[in-house]
Each structure stands twice: as C-alpha cells, then as structure tokens.
Amino acid sequence: MMALFVYSCSGEKKSRAGIPRAIVHGDADTAVWFDAEIRTIQKLYQKELEGRWNITVMHRQQKAIPEKMNDVFLTFRPDSAFSGKAPCNTLGGVYILKGTSIRFSKIISTMMACPQLEQESAFLKLLEQTVSAYSVDQKKLYPRDGASNIVFECQKQE
C-alpha cells in the first residue's frame, strides 16, 4: 500500500525552506522532497571598471589573427555611461552590469572618415552585438562573448 501526500497553498508565498512538501511512503522506498528558497548575490564590479581602459587588441573571431589597436579606449563612469575613442571617432553610450555580464547600448559616435574606418565598424559591431561578459584581472579587462572568448584586451590607464 502506498500513500501520497501533497501540500499546496495559494496566495502569498512564504519561505518554507526545510519543510517537507511531499512525502511518499511505500513498501521499500521512501522519498522526501524539500521546498527551499535559494537566493544568490552577484558581486558588482562597477568600482573596478570605473576609469579609462586602453584597448590594445581586438579579436574579431576566436581563431582570427588578433588586431593591434592604437589610441582606442573606453572610459566607464559610475553613472553607467561610457565614452571613448574608436580607431577614427569618439563614442559614447550606456553600459549595464549584472555580475560579470555587461551590455553596451545606445552607442553614438562622430562620423569622421579615416583609413581605419573598416576596423572601426568591426569594433563598434563587436562592442554592441558580441560583448556580453567580462573579467577583470588587476590592471587588465577582458570583454568576452557568450562563449567566454576574449573580444578585446584592455589595459587600465593610471
């Protein structure tokens, strides 16, 4: 003979961590399930990101030859705005952090022509469409794609 008890409630949910929700008793088997409320806290790295980061290398694709970048940088402000310089033009926009996830949006830039315009287009596309995470290692910042591949290598300017 087997008995099955299921406990359910409606309305406001209160934490019942550690309280059995269902108990099943049988001849040879006994199972107990617990309902637990799990909370996580993600560390915000905004303080570590604040300031100017010189972008020294760009990786358009994982196995492509890395491209050296000259006079390209991003400056992160505490109000979630960023500014910087691409290979040809100045730029700015908004960045959103959630733990080690980052998104760049509302990117604007000046429209001056220069010999590195193709490199700049790739840079802006990677920044807005590919970068989704980052890691910080002392004075180095590594914006990454969804597969955790490094997209840019950045050095903190003191």
C-alpha positions in Angstrom: 0.0 0.0 0.0 1.3 3.5 -0.9 0.2 6.9 0.4 0.9 10.2 -1.3 0.6 13.5 0.5 0.9 16.7 -1.5 0.9 20.1 0.3 0.0 23.1 -1.7 -1.1 26.7 -1.0 -2.1 29.7 -2.9 -1.8 33.4 -2.2 1.3 35.0 -0.8 4.3 32.7 -0.9 6.3 32.5 2.3 9.6 30.7 2.6 9.1 27.2 3.8 12.8 26.2 3.5 13.4 22.9 5.2 9.8 21.9 5.5 8.8 18.8 3.6 6.4 19.5 0.7 5.5 15.9 -0.2 6.2 12.6 1.5 5.8 9.3 -0.3 5.9 6.1 1.7 6.0 2.7 0.0 7.0 -0.9 0.9 10.7 -0.5 0.1 11.1 3.2 -0.9 10.7 6.4 1.0 11.2 9.8 -0.6 11.1 13.2 0.9 11.2 16.5 -1.1 12.0 19.8 0.5 11.0 23.2 -0.9 13.9 25.6 -0.4 14.1 29.3 -1.3 17.5 29.9 -2.8 18.9 33.4 -3.1 22.2 34.4 -4.8 24.0 37.7 -4.6 26.2 38.7 -7.6 29.1 40.9 -6.9 29.1 44.2 -8.7 32.4 45.1 -10.3 31.4 48.7 -11.2 34.2 50.2 -9.0 36.8 48.0 -10.7 35.6 49.1 -14.1 35.5 52.8 -13.4 38.1 54.8 -15.2 39.9 54.7 -18.6 40.8 51.4 -20.3 43.1 51.4 -23.3 42.1 48.7 -25.8 45.3 47.2 -27.1 44.0 44.1 -29.0 40.8 43.2 -30.8 39.7 39.6 -31.6 37.1 39.7 -34.4 36.7 35.9 -34.2 38.1 33.3 -31.9 40.7 31.8 -34.3 41.3 35.0 -36.3 44.6 36.8 -36.0 44.4 39.4 -33.2 44.5 43.0 -34.3 46.6 45.6 -32.6 44.7 48.8 -31.6 46.3 52.2 -31.2 44.8 55.1 -29.4 41.5 53.3 -28.7 39.9 53.4 -25.3 36.8 53.3 -23.2 36.1 55.3 -20.1 33.5 53.9 -17.6 31.7 56.4 -15.4 29.9 55.5 -12.1 26.5 56.6 -13.6 26.5 53.7 -16.2 27.6 55.9 -19.0 30.7 55.3 -21.0 32.7 57.3 -23.5 35.8 56.7 -25.5 37.6 56.7 -28.8 37.3 54.2 -31.6 40.0 54.0 -34.3 38.6 57.1 -36.0 35.8 58.7 -34.0 34.8 59.5 -30.4 31.9 57.5 -29.0 29.6 57.2 -26.0 26.7 55.3 -24.7 25.3 53.3 -21.8 26.6 50.1 -20.2 24.6 47.8 -18.0 26.2 45.4 -15.5 24.8 42.4 -13.8 27.5 40.4 -12.0 30.1 39.7 -14.7 27.6 40.3 -17.6 27.8 43.6 -19.5 25.8 45.1 -22.3 26.6 48.2 -24.3 23.7 50.1 -25.7 22.6 53.5 -27.1 26.1 53.8 -28.7 26.6 57.1 -30.6 29.7 58.2 -32.4 31.0 61.0 -34.6 31.1 60.3 -38.3 34.6 61.3 -39.5 36.3 59.3 -42.2 39.8 57.8 -41.8 41.9 54.9 -43.1 40.8 52.6 -40.2 37.0 53.0 -40.9 36.6 49.3 -41.6 38.3 48.4 -38.3 36.1 50.9 -36.5 32.9 49.4 -37.9 34.1 46.0 -36.7 35.0 47.4 -33.3 31.5 49.1 -32.8 29.7 45.9 -34.0 31.6 43.7 -31.6 31.0 46.2 -28.7 27.3 46.4 -29.3 26.4 42.9 -30.6 29.0 40.5 -29.3 30.4 41.5 -25.9 28.2 40.1 -23.2 30.5 39.4 -20.3 33.9 40.5 -18.9 36.6 39.6 -16.5 38.9 41.9 -14.6 42.4 40.8 -13.6 44.2 43.5 -11.7 45.0 46.1 -14.3 43.6 44.1 -17.3 40.0 44.0 -18.6 38.8 41.3 -20.9 35.4 41.9 -22.6 34.1 38.5 -23.7 31.5 37.0 -26.0 28.8 34.5 -24.9 31.2 31.5 -25.2 33.7 33.3 -22.9 36.1 34.1 -25.7 38.1 37.3 -25.3 36.9 40.0 -27.7 39.1 42.9 -26.5 42.2 43.1 -24.3 42.3 46.3 -22.3 44.9 47.9 -20.0 43.9 50.2 -17.2 45.3 53.7 -17.5 46.6 55.2 -14.3 
